[in-house]
Amino acid sequence: MCHPMRPGTLLRLLFVAYCLEAGLFLVMVPWSPMWDRTLLRLPLLPALRFALFHPLGRACLSGFGLVHLIWGIDDLDALWPRRRPSAGAPV
């Protein structure tokens, strides 16, 4: 028997997917050579360019990505069905 998915569940799954993808991107990309090549091609203000190339700026973006990962994992955990122990079963 197929059970239809509630719209709220689908939206939560899409939000989890967004959080996990954005989190992985923000954790990994600021430390890759692609980050440097991309920033060199963009017309940025010198102060913004300095902040995005600086290790502290990269760490801030990675920390923001880590927050997204934790948030996505927490929401995914909330969607996971839990088994409840029966009345006479040991805990």
C-alpha positions in Angstrom: 0.0 0.0 0.0 1.4 3.4 -1.0 1.0 6.3 1.4 1.0 9.8 0.0 3.6 12.1 1.4 2.2 15.1 3.2 3.3 18.5 1.8 4.9 19.5 5.1 7.1 16.4 5.0 8.1 17.1 1.5 9.0 20.7 2.3 11.1 19.5 5.3 12.9 17.0 3.1 13.7 19.8 0.6 14.9 22.0 3.4 17.2 19.2 4.7 18.6 18.7 1.2 19.2 22.4 0.9 21.0 22.6 4.3 23.2 19.6 3.6 24.2 20.8 0.1 24.8 24.4 1.1 26.7 23.2 4.2 29.0 20.9 2.3 29.6 23.6 -0.3 30.4 26.3 2.3 32.6 24.0 4.4 34.7 22.8 1.4 34.8 25.4 -1.3 36.5 28.4 0.5 39.6 26.2 0.9 39.8 25.0 -2.7 41.8 26.4 -5.6 38.6 27.0 -7.4 37.7 29.7 -4.7 40.9 31.6 -5.5 40.5 31.4 -9.3 36.8 32.6 -9.0 37.6 35.5 -6.7 40.4 36.8 -8.8 38.0 37.0 -11.8 35.3 38.9 -9.9 35.3 42.7 -9.7 35.2 43.1 -5.9 36.0 46.0 -3.6 39.6 45.6 -2.2 38.4 45.2 1.4 35.9 42.5 0.4 38.5 40.7 -1.7 40.9 40.8 1.3 38.2 39.4 3.6 37.3 36.6 1.3 41.0 35.6 0.7 41.9 35.9 4.4 41.9 32.6 6.4 39.6 34.1 9.0 37.0 35.0 6.3 37.3 31.5 4.8 36.8 30.0 8.3 33.7 32.2 8.9 32.2 30.8 5.7 33.1 27.3 6.7 31.6 27.8 10.1 28.4 29.1 8.5 28.4 25.9 6.4 28.9 23.8 9.5 25.8 25.4 11.1 23.8 24.5 7.9 25.1 20.9 8.2 24.1 20.6 11.8 20.7 22.1 11.1 20.0 19.8 8.2 21.1 16.7 10.2 18.9 17.8 13.2 15.9 18.2 10.9 16.6 14.9 9.2 16.8 13.2 12.6 13.4 14.8 13.6 11.9 13.2 10.5 13.2 9.8 11.2 10.6 7.4 12.6 11.2 6.3 16.2 10.4 3.0 17.7 8.6 3.2 21.0 9.1 0.5 23.5 6.1 -1.7 24.2 4.5 -1.5 27.7 6.2 -4.6 29.1 9.6 -4.4 27.3 12.8 -3.6 29.1 14.3 -0.2 28.3 
